Amino acid sequence: MKILLIGANGTIGRAVRKELETRHEVVTAGRNGAELIVDITSPDSIKEMYVKIGKVDAVICAAGATYFGPLTELTPEKNEQSILSKLKGQVNLVLLGHEHVNNSGSFTLTTGIIMEDPIVGGVSAAMVGGAIKAFVESAAFELPRGIRINNISPSVLTESIEKYGPYFPGFEPVSAYRVAKAYQKSVEGGQTGKTYRVY
């Protein structure tokens, strides 16, 4: 398969690339240091990326910024960061990209545990994760030509526990390798409209 991996330089993205590149052609995309430069907050940038890559068999998004902070400090402007990047960015990858995905191809988006198991300071991130999950479940009915769509919902990563651990008291961290296997299942399997929880 020819796979477009957005967010390839992040912790999850690197693990996904390592898992898939031994069997598939993986083309990386991101804000910097990737084969294709893309800003997922910009529809025009997404369109340019798809024109450059042409047809693909799978699109994976392991990118998307969200705001973390107390609800009392969450302003519309701060919340917009999550909406523009994590939510609209991933949704627009599908809306602008399905014509570039081959028959029976797939999209795999990224959500996260806190949309179902909230944490203090995670309101904005949880909100957009829940929205993406609902989008995936609905889009699965309507995507043409047998194209599938799923989302991956990981817990906090073992590799990131030092940085994010204080936000996730009592949560069991999971390895990036385990999370990457869920992306493999989405890309190489046959299911659609699913949330793959890695907790």
LOTIPA-66903 format. One record per residue: residue in three letters; x, y negated, z negated of N, C-alpha, C in turn. Coordinates in Angstrom, 1 decimal, always signed. Atoms other than C-alpha are relative to their C-alpha. Layout:
% residues N
R   aa     nxx     nyy     nzz    caxx    cayy    cazz     cxx     cyy     czz
R  ala       X       Y       Z       X       Y       Z       X       Y       Z
...
END
This chain:
% residues 199
R   aa     nxx     nyy     nzz    caxx    cayy    cazz     cxx     cyy     czz
R  met    +0.8    +1.2    +0.0    +0.0    +0.0    +0.0    +0.9    -1.3    +0.0
R  lys    -0.6    +1.3    +0.1    +0.9    -3.6    +0.4    -0.8    -0.8    -1.1
R  ile    +0.7    +0.6    +1.2    +0.2    -5.3    -3.0    +0.6    -1.4    -0.2
R  leu    -0.4    +1.4    +0.4    +0.2    -9.0    -3.8    -0.1    -0.1    -1.5
R  leu    +0.0    +0.1    +1.5    +1.2    -9.5    -7.4    +0.3    -1.5    -0.4
R  ile    -0.1    +1.4    +0.4    +0.6   -13.0    -8.8    +0.3    +0.0    -1.5
R  gly    -0.5    +0.0    +1.4    +2.4   -13.8   -12.1    +1.0    +1.1    -0.2
R  ala    -1.0    -1.1    +0.0    +5.2   -11.3   -11.3    +1.1    -0.2    -1.0
R  asn    -1.1    +0.3    +0.9    +7.7   -13.0   -13.6    -0.4    +0.0    -1.5
R  gly    +0.4    -0.1    +1.4    +5.7   -12.7   -16.8    +0.2    +1.3    -0.5
R  thr    -0.3    -1.3    +0.7    +6.0    -9.9   -19.3    -0.8    +1.1    +0.6
R  ile    +0.9    -1.0    -0.6    +3.0    -8.0   -17.9    +0.4    +0.1    +1.5
R  gly    -0.3    -0.1    -1.4    +3.9    -8.9   -14.3    +1.2    +0.8    +0.3
R  arg    -1.2    -0.8    -0.2    +7.4    -7.5   -14.6    -0.2    +1.5    -0.2
R  ala    +0.3    -1.4    +0.2    +6.1    -4.3   -16.0    -0.9    +0.6    +1.1
R  val    +0.9    -0.5    -1.1    +3.4    -3.9   -13.3    +0.9    +0.2    +1.2
R  arg    -0.8    -0.2    -1.2    +6.0    -4.5   -10.6    +0.9    +1.2    -0.1
R  lys    -0.8    -1.2    +0.2    +8.3    -1.9   -12.1    -0.8    +1.3    +0.3
R  glu    +0.8    -1.2    -0.1    +5.5    +0.6   -12.2    -0.4    +0.3    +1.5
R  leu    +0.6    -0.2    -1.4    +4.2    +0.0    -8.6    +1.0    +0.0    +1.1
R  glu    -0.9    +0.2    -1.2    +7.3    -0.9    -6.5    +0.7    +1.3    +0.5
R  thr    -0.6    -1.3    -0.4    +8.6    +2.7    -6.4    -0.9    +0.7    +1.1
R  arg    +0.9    -0.6    -0.9    +5.5    +3.7    -4.4    -0.6    -0.9    +1.1
R  his    +0.7    +0.9    -0.9    +4.3    +0.6    -2.7    +0.8    -1.2    +0.3
R  glu    -0.7    +1.3    -0.3    +5.4    -2.7    -1.1    -0.7    -1.0    -0.9
R  val    +0.6    +1.0    +0.9    +4.9    -5.3    -3.8    +0.6    -1.4    +0.4
R  val    -0.4    +1.4    -0.3    +5.0    -9.0    -2.7    -0.3    -0.8    -1.2
R  thr    +0.2    +0.7    +1.2    +5.5   -11.3    -5.6    -0.4    -1.5    +0.3
R  ala    +0.5    +1.4    -0.2    +3.8   -14.7    -6.0    +0.0    -0.7    -1.4
R  gly    +0.0    +0.7    +1.3    +4.0   -17.4    -8.8    +0.4    -1.4    +0.2
R  arg    -0.3    +1.4    -0.1    +4.8   -20.9    -9.6    +1.5    -0.3    +0.3
R  asn    -1.5    +0.1    -0.3    +8.6   -20.3    -9.3    +0.6    +1.4    -0.1
R  gly    -0.8    -1.2    +0.0   +11.1   -17.6    -8.7    -0.7    +1.2    +0.6
R  ala    +0.7    -1.1    -0.7    +8.8   -15.5    -6.5    +0.1    -0.1    +1.5
R  glu    -0.1    +0.0    -1.5    +8.6   -14.6    -2.8    -0.9    -1.0    +0.6
R  leu    +1.0    +1.1    -0.4    +5.5   -16.8    -2.4    -0.2    -0.9    -1.2
R  ile    +0.3    +1.0    +1.1    +5.0   -20.0    -4.4    -1.5    -0.3    +0.1
R  val    +1.5    +0.3    +0.0    +1.4   -20.5    -5.5    -0.3    -0.6    -1.4
R  asp    +0.6    +0.6    +1.2    -0.4   -22.7    -8.0    -1.5    +0.4    +0.0
R  ile    +1.3    -0.5    -0.1    -3.6   -20.9    -8.8    -1.1    -1.0    -0.4
R  thr    +0.9    +1.0    +0.3    -5.2   -24.0   -10.1    -0.4    -0.8    +1.2
R  ser    +0.3    +0.7    -1.3    -5.2   -25.3    -6.5    -0.5    +0.9    +1.1
R  pro    +0.5    -0.8    -1.1    -7.5   -23.8    -3.9    +0.8    -0.1    +1.2
R  asp    -0.9    +0.2    -1.2    -5.3   -25.2    -1.1    +1.2    +0.9    -0.1
R  ser    -1.2    -0.8    +0.2    -2.3   -23.5    -2.6    -0.3    +1.5    +0.2
R  ile    +0.4    -1.4    -0.2    -4.1   -20.2    -2.8    -0.3    +0.4    +1.5
R  lys    +0.3    -0.2    -1.4    -5.3   -20.5    +0.8    +1.4    +0.1    +0.8
R  glu    -1.3    -0.1    -0.6    -1.7   -21.2    +1.9    +0.7    +1.3    -0.2
R  met    -0.6    -1.3    +0.3    -0.5   -18.1    +0.1    -0.5    +1.1    +0.8
R  tyr    +0.6    -1.0    -0.8    -3.0   -15.9    +1.8    +0.3    -0.1    +1.5
R  val    -0.4    +0.1    -1.4    -2.1   -17.3    +5.2    +1.4    +0.6    +0.2
R  lys    -1.4    -0.5    -0.1    +1.5   -16.5    +4.6    +0.2    +1.5    -0.1
R  ile    -0.1    -1.4    +0.2    +1.0   -13.0    +3.4    -0.7    +0.8    +1.0
R  gly    +0.9    -0.8    -1.0    -1.7   -11.9    +5.9    -0.8    +1.0    -0.8
R  lys    +0.8    -1.0    +0.6    -3.5    -8.7    +5.1    +0.7    +0.8    -1.1
R  val    -0.5    -0.8    +1.1    -3.0    -6.8    +1.9    -1.0    +1.1    -0.4
R  asp    +0.9    -1.0    +0.4    -4.4    -3.7    +0.3    -0.5    -0.2    -1.5
R  ala    +0.4    +0.3    +1.4    -4.5    -5.0    -3.3    +0.5    -1.3    -0.4
R  val    -0.4    +1.3    +0.7    -4.3    -8.3    -5.2    -0.1    +0.2    -1.5
R  ile    -0.1    -0.1    +1.5    -3.2    -8.3    -8.8    +0.3    -1.4    -0.5
R  cys    -0.4    +1.3    +0.7    -3.3   -11.4   -11.0    +0.3    +0.3    -1.4
R  ala    -0.4    -0.1    +1.3    -1.3   -11.3   -14.1    +0.4    -1.4    -0.5
R  ala    -0.3    +1.4    +0.3    -1.2   -15.1   -14.3    -1.2    -0.7    -0.6
R  gly    +1.1    +0.8    +0.5    -3.3   -17.8   -15.9    +0.3    -0.5    -1.4
R  ala    -0.3    +0.7    +1.3    -2.7   -20.3   -18.7    -1.3    -0.2    -0.7
R  thr    +1.1    +0.3    +0.8    -5.0   -20.7   -21.6    +0.5    -0.9    -1.2
R  tyr    -0.3    +0.8    +1.2    -5.2   -23.1   -24.6    -0.2    +0.7    -1.2
R  phe    +0.2    -0.6    +1.4    -4.7   -21.8   -28.1    +0.1    -1.2    -1.0
R  gly    +0.1    +1.0    +1.1    -5.6   -24.0   -31.1    -1.3    +0.0    -0.7
R  pro    +1.2    +0.0    +0.8    -8.2   -24.6   -33.7    -1.2    -0.6    +0.8
R  leu    +1.2    +0.5    -0.7   -11.8   -25.2   -32.5    -0.2    -1.5    -0.3
R  thr    +0.2    +1.4    +0.3   -11.8   -28.6   -34.3    +0.9    -0.9    +0.7
R  glu    -0.9    +0.8    -0.9    -8.9   -29.7   -32.1    -0.2    +0.3    +1.4
R  leu    +0.2    -0.4    -1.4   -10.3   -28.2   -28.9    -0.8    -1.2    +0.6
R  thr    +0.7    +1.1    -0.8   -11.2   -31.2   -26.6    -0.4    +0.6    +1.3
R  pro    +0.3    -0.4    -1.4   -12.8   -30.9   -23.2    +1.2    +0.0    +0.9
R  glu    -1.2    +0.0    -0.8    -9.5   -31.8   -21.7    +0.9    +1.2    -0.2
R  lys    -0.8    -1.2    +0.3    -7.6   -29.0   -23.5    -0.7    +1.3    +0.5
R  asn    +0.7    -1.1    -0.4   -10.4   -26.6   -22.7    +0.1    +0.2    +1.5
R  glu    +0.0    +0.0    -1.5   -10.2   -27.5   -19.0    +1.3    +0.7    +0.5
R  gln    -1.2    -0.7    -0.3    -6.6   -26.1   -19.0    -0.3    +1.5    +0.3
R  ser    +0.4    -1.4    -0.2    -8.1   -22.6   -19.5    -0.9    +0.2    +1.1
R  ile    +1.0    -0.2    -1.1   -10.9   -23.1   -17.1    +0.6    -0.1    +1.3
R  leu    -0.6    +0.2    -1.3    -8.8   -24.4   -14.3    +1.0    +1.2    +0.4
R  ser    -1.0    -0.9    -0.3    -6.1   -21.8   -14.6    -0.5    +1.5    -0.1
R  lys    +0.3    -1.4    +0.3    -7.2   -18.5   -16.2    -1.4    +0.4    +0.7
R  leu    +1.3    -0.3    -0.5   -10.9   -18.7   -15.1    -0.1    -0.3    +1.5
R  lys    +0.2    +0.4    -1.4   -11.2   -20.7   -11.8    +1.1    +0.5    +0.9
R  gly    -1.1    -0.5    -0.8    -7.7   -19.6   -10.7    -0.2    +1.4    +0.5
R  gln    +0.2    -1.4    -0.3    -8.5   -15.9   -10.9    -1.3    +0.2    +0.9
R  val    +1.2    -0.1    -0.8   -12.0   -16.3    -9.5    +0.2    -0.5    +1.5
R  asn    -0.3    +0.5    -1.4   -10.7   -18.4    -6.5    +0.9    +1.0    +0.7
R  leu    -0.8    -1.1    -0.7    -8.2   -15.6    -5.7    -0.9    +1.0    +0.7
R  val    +0.9    -1.0    -0.6   -11.2   -13.4    -5.0    -0.9    -0.7    +1.0
R  leu    +0.9    +0.7    -1.0   -13.5   -16.0    -3.3    +0.8    -0.4    +1.2
R  leu    -0.7    +0.4    -1.2   -10.7   -17.1    -1.0    +0.8    +1.1    +0.6
R  gly    -0.9    -1.1    -0.4    -9.0   -13.8    -0.7    -0.6    +1.3    +0.6
R  his    +0.6    -1.3    -0.4   -11.5   -11.1    +0.1    +0.1    +0.3    +1.5
R  glu    -0.1    -0.2    -1.4   -11.2   -11.6    +3.8    +1.4    +0.5    +0.4
R  his    -1.4    -0.4    -0.2    -7.4   -10.9    +3.5    +0.3    +1.4    -0.6
R  val    -0.1    -1.4    +0.5    -8.0    -7.6    +1.7    -0.5    +1.0    +0.9
R  asn    +0.5    -1.1    -0.9    -8.2    -4.5    +3.8    -1.2    +0.8    -0.5
R  asn    +1.1    -0.9    +0.4   -11.1    -2.1    +3.7    +0.4    +0.9    -1.1
R  ser    -0.3    -0.9    +1.2   -11.3    -0.2    +0.4    +1.2    -0.5    -0.8
R  gly    -1.1    +0.6    +0.8    -8.7    -2.5    -1.1    -0.6    -0.4    -1.4
R  ser    +0.4    +0.3    +1.4    -8.9    -4.0    -4.6    +0.5    -1.3    -0.5
R  phe    -0.5    +1.1    +0.8    -8.6    -7.0    -6.9    +0.1    +0.5    -1.4
R  thr    -0.2    -0.3    +1.4    -7.3    -6.6   -10.4    +0.3    -1.3    -0.7
R  leu    -0.2    +1.3    +0.8    -7.7    -9.6   -12.8    +0.3    +0.3    -1.4
R  thr    -0.5    -0.2    +1.3    -6.6   -10.1   -16.3    -0.9    -0.8    -1.0
R  thr    +0.8    +0.6    +1.0    -8.7   -10.8   -19.4    +0.8    +0.1    -1.4
R  gly    -0.7    -0.2    +1.2    -7.7    -9.9   -23.0    -0.9    +0.4    -1.2
R  ile    +0.7    -0.5    +1.1    -8.7    -8.4   -26.3    -0.9    -1.0    -0.7
R  ile    +0.7    +0.9    +0.8    -9.9   -11.6   -27.9    -1.3    -0.4    +0.5
R  met    +1.3    +0.3    -0.5   -12.9   -11.9   -25.6    -1.0    +0.9    -0.8
R  glu    +0.8    -0.9    +0.7   -14.3    -9.0   -27.7    +0.3    +0.1    -1.5
R  asp    -0.5    -0.1    +1.4   -12.3    -9.2   -30.9    +0.7    -1.4    -0.3
R  pro    -0.5    +1.4    +0.0   -11.9   -13.0   -31.6    +1.1    -0.2    -1.1
R  ile    -1.0    +0.4    +1.0    -9.0   -14.6   -33.4    -0.2    -1.5    -0.2
R  val    +0.0    +1.4    +0.3    -8.6   -18.0   -35.0    +0.9    -0.7    +1.0
R  gly    -0.8    +0.7    -1.0    -7.5   -20.5   -32.4    -0.1    +0.5    +1.4
R  gly    +0.0    -0.6    -1.3    -8.5   -18.4   -29.5    -1.3    -0.2    +0.7
R  val    +1.3    +0.2    -0.6   -11.9   -19.8   -28.6    +0.0    -0.3    +1.5
R  ser    -0.1    +0.3    -1.4   -10.9   -21.2   -25.2    +0.4    +1.2    +0.8
R  ala    -0.5    -1.2    -0.7    -9.0   -18.1   -24.2    -1.1    +1.1    +0.1
R  ala    +1.1    -1.0    +0.0   -11.9   -15.8   -25.3    -1.1    -0.4    +0.9
R  met    +1.1    +0.4    -0.9   -14.4   -17.9   -23.4    +0.2    +0.3    +1.4
R  val    -0.3    -0.3    -1.4   -12.7   -17.6   -20.1    +0.2    +1.5    +0.3
R  gly    -0.1    -1.4    -0.2   -11.9   -14.0   -20.6    -1.4    +0.7    +0.2
R  gly    +1.4    -0.5    -0.1   -15.6   -13.2   -21.2    -0.6    -0.4    +1.4
R  ala    +0.6    +0.4    -1.3   -16.5   -15.2   -18.0    +0.6    +0.8    +1.1
R  ile    -0.7    -0.8    -1.1   -13.9   -13.3   -15.9    -0.6    +1.5    +0.0
R  lys    +0.6    -1.3    +0.1   -15.3   -10.0   -17.2    -1.4    +0.1    +0.6
R  ala    +1.4    +0.1    -0.6   -18.9   -11.0   -16.2    +0.1    -0.2    +1.5
R  phe    -0.2    +0.2    -1.5   -17.6   -12.2   -12.8    +0.3    +1.4    +0.6
R  val    -0.4    -1.3    -0.6   -15.9    -8.8   -12.2    -1.2    +1.0    +0.1
R  glu    +1.1    -1.0    +0.0   -19.0    -6.8   -13.2    -1.0    -0.4    +1.1
R  ser    +1.0    +0.4    -1.0   -21.2    -8.9   -10.9    +0.6    +0.1    +1.4
R  ala    -0.6    +0.0    -1.3   -18.8    -9.2    -8.0    +0.2    +1.4    +0.6
R  ala    -0.1    -1.4    -0.4   -18.4    -5.4    -7.9    -1.1    +0.4    +0.9
R  phe    +1.2    -0.4    -0.8   -21.9    -5.2    -6.4    +0.0    -0.6    +1.4
R  glu    +0.2    +0.7    -1.3   -21.3    -7.6    -3.6    +1.3    -0.1    +0.9
R  leu    -1.2    +0.1    -0.8   -17.7    -7.4    -2.4    -0.2    +1.0    +1.2
R  pro    +0.3    -0.7    -1.2   -17.8    -6.2    +1.2    +1.1    +1.1    +0.3
R  arg    -0.9    -1.0    -0.6   -16.1    -3.2    +3.0    +0.7    +0.9    -1.0
R  gly    -0.6    -0.9    +1.0   -15.6    -1.1    -0.1    +1.1    -0.5    -0.8
R  ile    -1.0    +0.6    +0.8   -13.4    -3.6    -1.8    -0.4    +0.1    -1.5
R  arg    +0.2    -0.2    +1.4   -13.1    -2.9    -5.5    +0.5    -1.1    -0.8
R  ile    -0.5    +1.0    +0.9   -12.6    -5.2    -8.5    -0.1    +0.4    -1.4
R  asn    +0.0    -0.3    +1.4   -11.6    -4.6   -12.1    +0.8    -1.0    -0.8
R  asn    -0.8    +0.9    +0.8   -10.1    -6.4   -15.0    +0.7    +0.8    -1.1
R  ile    -0.8    -0.7    +1.0    -7.4    -5.4   -17.5    -0.1    -0.9    -1.3
R  ser    +0.1    +0.7    +1.3    -7.9    -6.4   -21.2    +0.9    +0.6    -1.0
R  pro    -0.9    -0.6    +0.9    -4.8    -5.8   -23.2    +0.0    -0.7    -1.4
R  ser    -0.2    +0.6    +1.3    -4.1    -6.4   -26.9    +1.3    -0.8    +0.1
R  val    -1.2    +0.7    +0.0    -1.1    -8.5   -27.9    +1.2    +1.0    +0.3
R  leu    -1.1    -0.9    -0.4    +2.1    -7.1   -26.4    +1.1    +0.2    -1.0
R  thr    -1.2    -0.2    +0.9    +4.9    -5.5   -28.4    +1.1    -0.9    +0.4
R  glu    -1.1    +0.9    -0.5    +7.3    -7.5   -26.3    -0.2    -1.5    -0.4
R  ser    +0.3    +1.4    +0.3    +5.6   -10.7   -27.3    -0.4    -0.3    -1.5
R  ile    +0.5    +0.1    +1.4    +4.8   -10.0   -31.0    +0.7    -1.1    -0.8
R  glu    -0.7    +1.0    +0.8    +7.5   -12.3   -32.3    -0.6    -1.4    +0.2
R  lys    +0.6    +1.3    -0.3    +5.9   -15.3   -30.5    -1.4    -0.1    -0.3
R  tyr    +1.4    +0.1    +0.1    +2.3   -14.5   -30.7    -0.6    +0.8    -1.3
R  gly    +0.5    -0.8    +1.1    +2.1   -12.2   -33.8    -0.8    -0.8    -1.0
R  pro    +0.8    +0.8    +1.0    +0.9   -15.0   -36.2    -1.4    -0.2    +0.4
R  tyr    +1.4    +0.2    -0.5    -2.2   -15.4   -34.0    -0.8    +1.3    -0.1
R  phe    +0.7    -1.3    -0.1    -3.0   -11.6   -34.2    +0.3    +0.8    -1.3
R  pro    -0.2    -0.7    +1.2    -2.9   -10.6   -37.8    -0.8    +1.3    -0.1
R  gly    +0.6    -1.3    +0.1    -3.6    -6.8   -38.2    -0.3    +0.6    +1.3
R  phe    +0.2    -0.6    -1.3    -3.7    -6.2   -34.5    +1.1    +1.0    +0.3
R  glu    -1.0    -1.0    -0.4    -1.9    -3.1   -33.1    +0.5    -0.5    +1.3
R  pro    -0.6    +0.4    -1.3    +0.5    -4.3   -30.4    +0.1    +1.2    +0.9
R  val    -0.1    -1.0    -1.0    +0.7    -2.4   -27.2    +1.2    -0.3    +0.9
R  ser    -1.2    +0.3    -0.8    +3.7    -2.0   -24.9    -0.4    -0.4    +1.4
R  ala    +0.2    +0.5    -1.3    +3.9    -3.7   -21.5    -0.1    +1.2    +1.0
R  tyr    +0.1    -1.2    -0.8    +4.4    -0.2   -20.0    -1.4    +0.6    +0.0
R  arg    +1.4    -0.5    +0.1    +1.0    +1.0   -21.3    -0.9    -0.9    +0.7
R  val    +0.8    +0.9    -0.7    -0.6    -2.1   -20.0    +0.1    +0.1    +1.6
R  ala    -0.2    -0.2    -1.4    +1.0    -1.6   -16.6    -0.7    +1.2    +0.6
R  lys    +0.7    -1.2    -0.4    -0.5    +1.9   -16.4    -1.4    -0.3    +0.3
R  ala    +1.4    +0.3    -0.3    -3.9    +0.3   -16.5    -0.2    -0.7    +1.3
R  tyr    +0.0    +0.6    -1.4    -3.1    -1.9   -13.5    +0.2    +1.1    +1.0
R  gln    -0.2    -1.1    -1.0    -1.9    +1.2   -11.7    -1.3    +0.8    +0.2
R  lys    +1.3    -0.7    -0.1    -5.2    +2.9   -12.5    -1.0    -0.8    +0.8
R  ser    +0.9    +0.9    -0.8    -7.1    -0.1   -11.1    +0.3    +0.0    +1.5
R  val    -0.4    +0.1    -1.4    -5.1    -0.3    -7.9    -0.1    +1.4    +0.7
R  glu    -0.1    -1.3    -0.6    -4.6    +3.4    -7.2    -1.3    +0.9    -0.2
R  gly    +1.2    -0.7    +0.3    -7.9    +4.7    -8.6    -1.2    -0.3    +0.9
R  gly    +1.2    +0.2    -0.8   -11.5    +4.5    -7.3    -1.1    -0.8    -0.7
R  gln    +1.0    +0.6    +0.8   -13.4    +2.7   -10.0    -0.1    -1.5    +0.4
R  thr    +0.2    +1.4    -0.2   -14.9    -0.8    -9.7    -1.0    -0.6    -1.0
R  gly    +0.8    +0.6    +1.0   -16.5    -3.3   -12.0    +0.3    +0.3    -1.4
R  lys    -0.4    -0.5    +1.3   -14.6    -1.9   -14.9    +0.9    -1.0    -0.8
R  thr    -1.0    +0.6    +0.9   -12.8    -3.4   -17.9    +0.9    +1.1    -0.6
R  tyr    -0.9    -0.9    +0.5    -9.7    -1.4   -18.7    +0.6    -0.6    -1.3
R  arg    -0.5    +0.5    +1.3    -9.0    -2.0   -22.4    +1.2    +0.8    -0.4
R  val    -1.3    -0.6    +0.4    -5.5    -1.4   -23.6    +0.2    -0.5    -1.4
R  tyr    +0.0    +0.4    +1.4    -5.8    -1.6   -27.4    +0.7    +1.0    -0.9
END
